[in-house]
């Protein structure tokens, strides 16, 4: 995975985590939604990384 793409996933994850932390004190449902979105962004980052690595291995061999 390229460094800019990794940075984008990291920054987006941190922003969602901060949003979740702030939402906890205001609205539980919003906090739950942001928490799920945070997990989705982190998981999608791992999925993209695995697919890019697999595509790179297929091109080499």
C-alpha positions in Angstrom: 0.0 0.0 0.0 1.4 3.4 -0.9 2.2 5.9 1.9 -0.4 8.5 0.9 -3.1 5.8 0.9 -2.0 4.5 4.3 -2.0 8.0 5.6 -5.5 8.6 4.3 -6.8 5.5 6.1 -5.0 6.4 9.3 -6.3 10.0 9.3 -9.8 9.0 8.5 -9.8 6.4 11.2 -8.5 8.9 13.8 -11.1 11.4 12.8 -13.9 8.8 13.2 -12.4 7.8 16.6 -12.4 11.5 17.7 -16.0 11.9 16.5 -17.0 8.8 18.5 -15.3 10.1 21.6 -17.1 13.4 21.3 -20.4 11.8 20.5 -20.3 9.6 23.6 -21.2 12.6 25.8 -24.0 13.8 23.5 -25.8 10.9 21.9 -25.3 7.2 22.4 -26.8 6.2 19.1 -24.5 8.6 17.2 -21.5 7.3 19.1 -22.5 3.7 18.2 -22.9 4.7 14.5 -19.5 6.4 14.5 -17.9 3.5 16.2 -19.2 1.1 13.6 -18.0 3.4 10.8 -14.6 3.5 12.5 -14.4 -0.3 12.5 -15.5 -0.3 8.8 -12.8 2.2 7.8 -10.1 0.3 9.7 -11.3 -3.0 8.2 -11.5 -1.6 4.7 -7.9 -0.4 5.1 -6.8 -4.0 5.8 -8.8 -5.3 2.9 -7.3 -2.8 0.5 -3.8 -3.6 1.7 -4.4 -7.4 1.3 -5.8 -7.0 -2.2 -3.0 -4.8 -3.3 -0.4 -7.2 -1.9 -2.1 -10.1 -3.6 -2.3 -8.3 -7.0 1.4 -7.4 -6.6 2.3 -11.1 -6.0 0.2 -12.2 -9.0 2.0 -9.7 -11.3 5.5 -11.0 -10.2 4.8 -14.7 -10.5 
